[in-house]
Amino acid sequence: MIRKIIFIFLTLFAIQLSAQEIALLKYQGGGDWYANPTSLPNLIKFSNENINTAINPKPGTVTPGSSDIFQYPFIHMTGHGNVYFSDEESLNLRNYLLSGGFLHIDDNYGMQKYFLKEVKKIFPDRDLQELPASHPVFNTVFSFPNGLPKIHEHEGLPPQAFGIFDNNRLVLIFTVESDLGDGWEDPAVHNDPPEVRLKALQMGANILKYAFEN
């Protein structure tokens, strides 16, 4: 019991020391974890310029089973394809999230069916809950009264955000049918209208701000 308390204290201390660092999750399974290479740097730049964050402009890269994840209070995950977490990786992610970390998974279209299976390894005792438009994450800095914005159209389905909570703290958010990460990319990549790209960046900044403050 004492060793567990010491472990939690040290991980919380590590997260506090790196309060302005974020990382991309490099997972197994063959999915393109590296999709949207310009998205996180652009989101960081936007947040630092608009919501008074001081995030390292170069995001890190971490694997689910590494102790390095405890150096980052915010981890981002994206892709189009298969995702696989080993039992050891799942336990490590669970410890990270319950120790104060935050995970944002942005389905870049095609990941959902794989991630839904793997998230049950991390939290077999909890279910993803759809976040209502009234949840604070949609109004942390920028207001989204209708909830998650739609950035790219694929299947004609509404955008949705799902979460997992620990003692009322949102520790994981899964955004689907929105494509936030594509909206964060360099303007020339998808040729999104400026107002659409701005919505994506503002929603991403909301998620960052919420994760850092809760």
Order of alpha helices (4+ residues) and beta strands (2+ residues): alpha-beta-alpha-beta-beta-alpha-beta-alpha-beta-beta-beta-alpha-alpha-alpha
